[in-house]
Amino acid sequence: MTDSYPSPFAMPGAALRHHAARLPDAEALCFPLTDARLSFAGWLDQAESLARGLLALEGWLGGTGPQIFAR
């Protein structure tokens, strides 16, 4: 698969952090079936919370779970 539109960001998390810092209150996600909306700052907060939980689970599993790295 080739990138038609190369990104200036090395990882998706870098793009999310950039947009959360630049436009924290801007709408990032919209879920039409529930009419729920999420700002870039809210999305970053939820993504980091999930990453922390997965890292904690990794330790609980004794290192046998998925390899996930977060800053």
N, C-alpha and C positions, 0 to 999 in steps of 0.2 A: 504494500500500500504506500503510495507516495503522498506527501503533504502538498496539497494545492495551495494552501495558505499557511506558510510556516509561521510559527509563533515565536515572539521574542522571549518567551518564558521557557525555561528548561523543564519545568514540571507544572502540572495543573495547579498544585498548591501555591506556587509562586504567583500565578495569574490571579488566583483568588485573594491572596494577601495584598497584592498590588491594588486590585479594585476595591477591596474593603478599606484600604487606607485612603484611597482617592475619592471614593463615592460610598461612604459607609451606609448611608440611609437610602440609597437608590435601590429600586426593586430589581432583584437578581433572578428570582424564581417565582413563577406563578403556577399554581395547581388549579386548573379550571373546574375540576369536578367538586372540589371542596371550597373554592374561592380563597384558599390560603395563599399568602404571599410571604416572601422572605427577602430581606435586604442582604446586601453583600456582607455587612457586618454580622448579621444573624446567621448567614450561611457559614461564614468562617468560624463563628463560635460553635456551631453545631458540628462542623467538620473536625475542629480541634478536640472537642469533647469526645467524639467518636474515636479519634486517633488515640487519645489518652486511655479510653476504655479498652481498646484493642491491645495497647501496649501493656496495660495491667493484666489483661487476660493472658498475654504471652508469658508474663512472669509466673502467673498462676499455673499455666500448663507446663512449666519447667522448660521453656524454650522449644517446645514441639509444635507450637502454633505457627501461623503465617508470620513471615518476617516483614514487619512494618516499622518504618523509621519516621519519627516526627521531631521537629525542632522544638 
